[in-house]
Each structure stands twice: as C-alpha cells, then as structure tokens.
Amino acid sequence: MTAYINTMKTLSINDLAMMKQAQEKICCLTTYDASFSTLLDAAGIDVMLVGDSLGMVIQGCSSTLPVTVDDMVYHSRIVAAARKRAFIVTDLPFGSYATPEQALQNSVNLMQKGGAQMVKLEGAKTEIIEFLVKQGVAVCGHLGLQPQSVNCLGGYKAQGKDLHQAQRILEDALKIEQAGAGLLVLECVTAKLAAEVTRQLTIPVIGIGAGVACDGQVLVLYDMLNIVTGDRPRFVKNFMDGAKSIEDAVKSYIRAVKSSQFPGPEHSY
C-alpha cells in the first residue's frame, strides 16, 4: 500500500514533494463542482485541478480563453468546500497575470475566496512566479502545450519534438523551479523530454500526454469518463470502459497511475 493513498489529512505541497522523493506517483484529475469533489476525494485522488478547461467542458466554449477570474473563484470555492484530503490547484485564467501585481491580486482572490492552495499559470513567466512566491503564493508552472496560447501556437499540437524546442522547454522548466514554483505540469510533450525534465527537477512534474516517467498524471475528468463531444485526445483513456460506476472508474485510474500502467505508449508522443 502506498504511503499517502489512505491518509485523510489535507495534503500539502510538502506531501507532494515527499511523494516524488518516495517515487510514489501523484494522481490528479480536473474537478469543477462539489459532487465530483466529494466523489474524487473519497476515492483517494491526490490533487484536484480546478482547470480553466471548464470553459470547454462546462461552459461549452471552443477554448479556455473566455473563462474569467470570477468563474475560477466560483468553481474553486465549491470544489474546496466539499473536499477533505486532496490538494487543490486552481488555474489563473487567460489575461489574469500580465503583470506581477495583477497576478497577485487574482491569486489572492483564488486563495481567499476560492480556497485554492496553489495557483497555476502557463509559460516561463519567472518574474511573476518569483514575485508571487515572495508574497506567500504557491505556484504551479505549465509548459509544453499551453491552451491559453492556442492562437499563437496555431492549434493544439504536441510540443518538444525538435531538438531546439525540447532544449527550450527543459531550460524553461529549470528556470521555473529556480523562480520558486512548487509543481510543474507538462502537457503534450514527447515522453523522452518529459522523462529528462522529471529527472532534472527536484519539484514534482505532473504529465498530461507526456509519458509515464513523470511524477504524476492529470486528465480532464470528463475525458476519462468518456463524456467527450468531439475526438478524444490521444493521451486520454476511457476509464468508464468496463467500470461499474464513476467511482469505480476513478479508482481504476488511480490504480493505473500509481502502478505506472497509465499512460501507456499508445497515450504518449
């Protein structure tokens, strides 16, 4: 039995760091409401990411860009109200962290009103990360595919496939850690690159479409429950297949991540 899967105390960033040191995989799912928060928490999920992906799966938008800070505060608050154990990370949405001061004001709202323990922002914004950490805000970085920059990237495409791009992502990851971030999400990068980033960083690295070598995994909850209106991304597995209930599917996901059975090669780049 793993060290943290049965503990009922609220997990902290220190617990996640200890899980990396103990080589225990960290299980994360996006969560947007109190009902799923209660179910996922009871099933033993380690991290709930209140993601701006709610713009697509809850609000019906074509991207995450229309999501506002008020949206994030609302959904984070109702998730936090229901959970007892899981660590809560909440996204800073598009346009909400253009300057350190703006990032701090919105992070304070997410923490004070939304119950977030950590905020997540996209890109190697080291000046902003360092400023937030100095003000007592725990920060999660996000590299690789950055959905908030979809218009600059020209679409949702895997990152880090060429040597130059891979080197830049690795360098950015190291800079993000040095700036004081306590966690890093790698999205849609090659498994080889993700393994190297995970090896070099001392902070936990959570992958989504980034191979099995990461310290943990995250999926959009609706995707892994096969509540998908369009094409399922390559890195998603339908955990409802063969499951008797949603709770059973979530527990199956946790077991698969903890035992390094997910993601498989077919889910990686």
C-alpha positions as a Markdown table, in Angstrom:
| # | Residue | x | y | z |
|---|---|---|---|---|
| 1 | Met | 0.0 | 0.0 | 0.0 |
| 2 | Thr | 1.4 | 3.4 | -0.9 |
| 3 | Ala | 2.2 | 6.0 | 1.8 |
| 4 | Tyr | -0.4 | 8.6 | 1.1 |
| 5 | Ile | -3.4 | 6.9 | -0.6 |
| 6 | Asn | -5.2 | 6.2 | 2.7 |
| 7 | Thr | -4.3 | 9.3 | 4.8 |
| 8 | Met | -7.3 | 11.6 | 5.4 |
| 9 | Lys | -5.4 | 14.7 | 6.3 |
| 10 | Thr | -5.4 | 17.6 | 3.8 |
| 11 | Leu | -2.4 | 17.1 | 1.6 |
| 12 | Ser | 0.1 | 19.9 | 1.3 |
| 13 | Ile | 2.8 | 20.8 | -1.3 |
| 14 | Asn | 5.3 | 19.2 | 1.1 |
| 15 | Asp | 3.4 | 15.9 | 0.9 |
| 16 | Leu | 3.6 | 16.0 | -2.9 |
| 17 | Ala | 7.3 | 16.7 | -2.7 |
| 18 | Met | 7.7 | 13.7 | -0.4 |
| 19 | Met | 5.7 | 11.5 | -2.8 |
| 20 | Lys | 8.2 | 12.4 | -5.6 |
| 21 | Gln | 11.1 | 11.5 | -3.3 |
| 22 | Ala | 9.4 | 8.2 | -2.4 |
| 23 | Gln | 8.7 | 7.5 | -6.1 |
| 24 | Glu | 5.0 | 7.3 | -5.4 |
| 25 | Lys | 3.0 | 8.5 | -8.4 |
| 26 | Ile | 0.7 | 11.5 | -7.9 |
| 27 | Cys | -2.8 | 11.2 | -9.2 |
| 28 | Cys | -4.6 | 14.3 | -10.3 |
| 29 | Leu | -7.9 | 15.0 | -12.1 |
| 30 | Thr | -9.7 | 18.2 | -13.0 |
| 31 | Thr | -12.7 | 19.0 | -10.8 |
| 32 | Tyr | -15.3 | 21.7 | -11.1 |
| 33 | Asp | -18.1 | 21.1 | -8.6 |
| 34 | Ala | -18.9 | 19.8 | -5.1 |
| 35 | Ser | -20.4 | 16.5 | -6.2 |
| 36 | Phe | -17.3 | 15.4 | -8.1 |
| 37 | Ser | -15.1 | 16.9 | -5.4 |
| 38 | Thr | -16.7 | 14.6 | -2.8 |
| 39 | Leu | -16.5 | 11.5 | -5.0 |
| 40 | Leu | -12.9 | 12.0 | -6.1 |
| 41 | Asp | -11.8 | 12.9 | -2.6 |
| 42 | Ala | -13.3 | 9.7 | -1.2 |
| 43 | Ala | -11.7 | 7.6 | -4.0 |
| 44 | Gly | -8.3 | 8.8 | -3.0 |
| 45 | Ile | -7.3 | 11.4 | -5.6 |
| 46 | Asp | -4.2 | 13.3 | -4.5 |
| 47 | Val | -4.7 | 16.6 | -6.4 |
| 48 | Met | -7.8 | 18.3 | -7.8 |
| 49 | Leu | -7.0 | 20.8 | -10.5 |
| 50 | Val | -9.8 | 23.4 | -10.9 |
| 51 | Gly | -8.9 | 24.0 | -14.5 |
| 52 | Asp | -9.9 | 26.7 | -16.9 |
| 53 | Ser | -10.8 | 23.7 | -19.1 |
| 54 | Leu | -14.2 | 24.3 | -17.5 |
| 55 | Gly | -14.6 | 26.8 | -20.3 |
| 56 | Met | -14.8 | 23.9 | -22.8 |
| 57 | Val | -16.4 | 21.0 | -20.8 |
| 58 | Ile | -18.8 | 23.1 | -18.6 |
| 59 | Gln | -19.4 | 26.3 | -20.4 |
| 60 | Gly | -19.4 | 24.9 | -24.0 |
| 61 | Cys | -16.7 | 27.3 | -25.3 |
| 62 | Ser | -14.3 | 26.3 | -28.1 |
| 63 | Ser | -11.3 | 27.2 | -26.0 |
| 64 | Thr | -10.3 | 28.2 | -22.4 |
| 65 | Leu | -9.9 | 31.9 | -23.4 |
| 66 | Pro | -13.4 | 33.2 | -22.4 |
| 67 | Val | -13.0 | 31.9 | -18.8 |
| 68 | Thr | -12.8 | 34.7 | -16.2 |
| 69 | Val | -11.3 | 35.0 | -12.7 |
| 70 | Asp | -14.8 | 35.1 | -11.2 |
| 71 | Asp | -15.6 | 31.8 | -13.0 |
| 72 | Met | -12.4 | 30.3 | -11.4 |
| 73 | Val | -13.2 | 31.6 | -8.0 |
| 74 | Tyr | -16.7 | 30.2 | -8.1 |
| 75 | His | -15.7 | 26.7 | -9.2 |
| 76 | Ser | -12.7 | 26.6 | -6.9 |
| 77 | Arg | -14.8 | 27.6 | -3.9 |
| 78 | Ile | -17.4 | 24.8 | -4.4 |
| 79 | Val | -14.7 | 22.2 | -5.0 |
| 80 | Ala | -12.8 | 23.3 | -1.9 |
| 81 | Ala | -16.0 | 23.3 | 0.2 |
| 82 | Ala | -16.5 | 19.6 | -0.4 |
| 83 | Arg | -13.0 | 18.1 | -0.3 |
| 84 | Lys | -11.3 | 16.9 | 2.9 |
| 85 | Arg | -8.0 | 15.4 | 1.6 |
| 86 | Ala | -6.9 | 16.4 | -1.9 |
| 87 | Phe | -4.6 | 19.3 | -2.6 |
| 88 | Ile | -6.3 | 22.0 | -4.7 |
| 89 | Val | -4.6 | 23.8 | -7.6 |
| 90 | Thr | -6.6 | 26.4 | -9.4 |
| 91 | Asp | -5.8 | 28.0 | -12.8 |
| 92 | Leu | -5.2 | 31.6 | -13.3 |
| 93 | Pro | -7.2 | 32.2 | -16.5 |
| 94 | Phe | -6.2 | 33.9 | -19.7 |
| 95 | Gly | -5.2 | 37.6 | -19.3 |
| 96 | Ser | -5.2 | 37.5 | -15.5 |
| 97 | Tyr | -1.5 | 37.6 | -14.8 |
| 98 | Ala | 0.0 | 40.0 | -17.3 |
| 99 | Thr | 1.9 | 41.8 | -14.5 |
| 100 | Pro | 3.1 | 40.7 | -11.1 |
| 101 | Glu | 0.7 | 43.0 | -9.4 |
| 102 | Gln | -2.3 | 41.7 | -11.4 |
| 103 | Ala | -1.2 | 38.1 | -10.8 |
| 104 | Leu | -1.0 | 38.7 | -7.1 |
| 105 | Gln | -4.4 | 40.3 | -6.9 |
| 106 | Asn | -6.1 | 37.5 | -8.8 |
| 107 | Ser | -4.1 | 34.8 | -6.9 |
| 108 | Val | -5.3 | 36.3 | -3.6 |
| 109 | Asn | -8.9 | 36.1 | -4.8 |
| 110 | Leu | -8.4 | 32.4 | -5.8 |
| 111 | Met | -6.9 | 31.6 | -2.4 |
| 112 | Gln | -9.1 | 33.8 | -0.1 |
| 113 | Lys | -12.4 | 33.4 | -1.9 |
| 114 | Gly | -11.8 | 30.2 | -3.9 |
| 115 | Gly | -10.0 | 28.1 | -1.3 |
| 116 | Ala | -7.0 | 27.3 | -3.7 |
| 117 | Gln | -3.8 | 26.1 | -2.1 |
| 118 | Met | -1.8 | 26.8 | -5.2 |
| 119 | Val | -2.4 | 28.7 | -8.4 |
| 120 | Lys | -1.3 | 27.5 | -11.9 |
| 121 | Leu | -0.1 | 29.8 | -14.7 |
| 122 | Glu | 1.2 | 29.0 | -18.2 |
| 123 | Gly | 4.6 | 29.7 | -19.6 |
| 124 | Ala | 8.1 | 30.6 | -18.3 |
| 125 | Lys | 6.9 | 33.7 | -16.5 |
| 126 | Thr | 9.7 | 33.6 | -14.0 |
| 127 | Glu | 9.4 | 37.2 | -12.8 |
| 128 | Ile | 5.8 | 36.7 | -12.0 |
| 129 | Ile | 6.4 | 33.3 | -10.3 |
| 130 | Glu | 9.2 | 34.7 | -8.1 |
| 131 | Phe | 7.0 | 37.7 | -7.1 |
| 132 | Leu | 4.1 | 35.5 | -6.2 |
| 133 | Val | 6.2 | 33.1 | -4.2 |
| 134 | Lys | 7.7 | 36.0 | -2.2 |
| 135 | Gln | 4.2 | 37.1 | -1.3 |
| 136 | Gly | 3.3 | 33.6 | 0.0 |
| 137 | Val | 1.5 | 32.3 | -3.1 |
| 138 | Ala | 2.3 | 28.7 | -4.0 |
| 139 | Val | 2.7 | 28.4 | -7.8 |
| 140 | Cys | 2.4 | 25.6 | -10.3 |
| 141 | Gly | 4.1 | 26.1 | -13.7 |
| 142 | His | 2.8 | 24.8 | -17.0 |
| 143 | Leu | 4.9 | 24.1 | -20.1 |
| 144 | Gly | 4.6 | 22.3 | -23.4 |
| 145 | Leu | 1.2 | 22.8 | -25.0 |
| 146 | Gln | -0.3 | 25.9 | -23.4 |
| 147 | Pro | -4.0 | 26.1 | -24.2 |
| 148 | Gln | -4.2 | 29.8 | -23.3 |
| 149 | Ser | -1.7 | 30.4 | -26.2 |
| 150 | Val | -3.6 | 28.3 | -28.7 |
| 151 | Asn | -3.9 | 31.2 | -31.2 |
| 152 | Cys | -0.1 | 31.8 | -31.1 |
| 153 | Leu | 0.6 | 28.1 | -31.4 |
| 154 | Gly | -1.8 | 27.7 | -34.3 |
| 155 | Gly | -3.7 | 24.9 | -32.7 |
| 156 | Tyr | -3.5 | 22.1 | -30.2 |
| 157 | Lys | -0.2 | 20.4 | -31.2 |
| 158 | Ala | 2.4 | 18.3 | -29.4 |
| 159 | Gln | 5.5 | 20.3 | -28.3 |
| 160 | Gly | 9.2 | 19.5 | -27.9 |
| 161 | Lys | 9.5 | 17.3 | -31.0 |
| 162 | Asp | 12.6 | 19.1 | -32.4 |
| 163 | Leu | 15.8 | 19.5 | -30.5 |
| 164 | His | 15.7 | 23.3 | -30.2 |
| 165 | Gln | 12.2 | 23.3 | -28.9 |
| 166 | Ala | 12.9 | 20.4 | -26.5 |
| 167 | Gln | 16.0 | 22.3 | -25.1 |
| 168 | Arg | 14.0 | 25.4 | -24.6 |
| 169 | Ile | 11.3 | 23.6 | -22.6 |
| 170 | Leu | 13.9 | 21.9 | -20.4 |
| 171 | Glu | 15.6 | 25.3 | -19.8 |
| 172 | Asp | 12.3 | 26.9 | -19.0 |
| 173 | Ala | 11.4 | 24.1 | -16.6 |
| 174 | Leu | 14.7 | 24.7 | -14.7 |
| 175 | Lys | 14.0 | 28.4 | -14.6 |
| 176 | Ile | 10.5 | 27.9 | -13.3 |
| 177 | Glu | 11.8 | 25.7 | -10.5 |
| 178 | Gln | 14.5 | 28.3 | -9.7 |
| 179 | Ala | 11.9 | 31.0 | -9.5 |
| 180 | Gly | 10.2 | 29.1 | -6.7 |
| 181 | Ala | 7.4 | 27.1 | -8.3 |
| 182 | Gly | 6.5 | 24.0 | -6.3 |
| 183 | Leu | 4.9 | 22.0 | -9.1 |
| 184 | Leu | 5.1 | 21.7 | -12.9 |
| 185 | Val | 2.6 | 20.5 | -15.4 |
| 186 | Leu | 3.9 | 19.2 | -18.7 |
| 187 | Glu | 1.3 | 18.9 | -21.5 |
| 188 | Cys | 1.7 | 17.1 | -24.8 |
| 189 | Val | 5.4 | 16.8 | -24.9 |
| 190 | Thr | 7.5 | 13.8 | -26.0 |
| 191 | Ala | 7.9 | 11.1 | -23.4 |
| 192 | Lys | 11.7 | 11.3 | -23.8 |
| 193 | Leu | 11.7 | 15.0 | -23.0 |
| 194 | Ala | 9.3 | 14.7 | -20.1 |
| 195 | Ala | 11.5 | 12.0 | -18.6 |
| 196 | Glu | 14.5 | 14.2 | -18.7 |
| 197 | Val | 12.6 | 17.2 | -17.2 |
| 198 | Thr | 11.4 | 15.0 | -14.4 |
| 199 | Arg | 14.9 | 13.7 | -13.8 |
| 200 | Gln | 16.5 | 17.1 | -13.6 |
| 201 | Leu | 13.8 | 18.9 | -11.5 |
| 202 | Thr | 13.5 | 18.4 | -7.7 |
| 203 | Ile | 9.9 | 19.5 | -7.7 |
| 204 | Pro | 7.1 | 17.1 | -8.8 |
| 205 | Val | 6.3 | 17.0 | -12.5 |
| 206 | Ile | 2.7 | 16.2 | -13.5 |
| 207 | Gly | 2.2 | 15.0 | -17.1 |
| 208 | Ile | -0.8 | 15.1 | -19.4 |
| 209 | Gly | 0.2 | 13.4 | -22.7 |
| 210 | Ala | 3.8 | 13.4 | -21.5 |
| 211 | Gly | 4.6 | 9.8 | -20.9 |
| 212 | Val | 4.7 | 7.5 | -17.9 |
| 213 | Ala | 8.1 | 8.8 | -16.4 |
| 214 | Cys | 6.5 | 11.9 | -14.9 |
| 215 | Asp | 6.0 | 12.0 | -11.1 |
| 216 | Gly | 2.2 | 12.0 | -11.6 |
| 217 | Gln | -0.6 | 12.3 | -14.2 |
| 218 | Val | -3.6 | 14.5 | -14.7 |
| 219 | Leu | -6.5 | 14.2 | -17.1 |
| 220 | Val | -9.6 | 16.2 | -17.7 |
| 221 | Leu | -12.3 | 14.4 | -15.6 |
| 222 | Tyr | -14.9 | 14.4 | -18.4 |
| 223 | Asp | -12.4 | 13.0 | -20.9 |
| 224 | Met | -11.5 | 9.9 | -18.8 |
| 225 | Leu | -15.2 | 9.3 | -18.0 |
| 226 | Asn | -15.8 | 9.3 | -21.8 |
| 227 | Ile | -18.0 | 12.4 | -21.7 |
| 228 | Val | -16.5 | 13.7 | -24.9 |
| 229 | Thr | -18.4 | 15.5 | -27.6 |
| 230 | Gly | -15.6 | 15.6 | -30.2 |
| 231 | Asp | -12.5 | 13.5 | -30.9 |
| 232 | Arg | -10.8 | 12.0 | -27.8 |
| 233 | Pro | -7.2 | 13.3 | -27.5 |
| 234 | Arg | -4.5 | 10.6 | -28.0 |
| 235 | Phe | -3.4 | 10.8 | -24.4 |
| 236 | Val | -6.8 | 10.0 | -22.9 |
| 237 | Lys | -8.0 | 6.6 | -21.9 |
| 238 | Asn | -11.7 | 5.8 | -21.3 |
| 239 | Phe | -11.7 | 4.5 | -17.8 |
| 240 | Met | -15.5 | 4.0 | -17.9 |
| 241 | Asp | -14.9 | 1.1 | -20.2 |
| 242 | Gly | -15.6 | -2.0 | -18.0 |
| 243 | Ala | -16.3 | 0.1 | -14.9 |
| 244 | Lys | -19.5 | -0.4 | -12.9 |
| 245 | Ser | -19.7 | 3.2 | -11.8 |
| 246 | Ile | -18.0 | 6.6 | -12.0 |
| 247 | Glu | -16.4 | 5.8 | -8.6 |
| 248 | Asp | -15.1 | 2.5 | -9.9 |
| 249 | Ala | -13.6 | 4.3 | -13.0 |
| 250 | Val | -11.9 | 6.9 | -10.8 |
| 251 | Lys | -10.4 | 4.2 | -8.6 |
| 252 | Ser | -9.3 | 2.3 | -11.7 |
| 253 | Tyr | -7.5 | 5.5 | -12.9 |
| 254 | Ile | -5.8 | 5.9 | -9.5 |
| 255 | Arg | -4.6 | 2.3 | -9.5 |
| 256 | Ala | -3.3 | 2.6 | -13.1 |
| 257 | Val | -1.4 | 5.8 | -12.4 |
| 258 | Lys | 0.1 | 4.5 | -9.1 |
| 259 | Ser | 1.2 | 1.3 | -10.7 |
| 260 | Ser | 2.6 | 3.1 | -13.8 |
| 261 | Gln | 0.2 | 1.2 | -16.1 |
| 262 | Phe | -1.1 | 4.5 | -17.4 |
| 263 | Pro | -0.2 | 6.2 | -19.6 |
| 264 | Gly | 0.9 | 3.5 | -22.0 |
| 265 | Pro | 2.9 | 4.0 | -25.1 |
| 266 | Glu | -0.3 | 4.5 | -27.1 |
| 267 | His | -1.1 | 7.5 | -25.0 |
| 268 | Ser | 2.3 | 9.2 | -25.4 |
| 269 | Tyr | 4.2 | 11.1 | -28.1 |
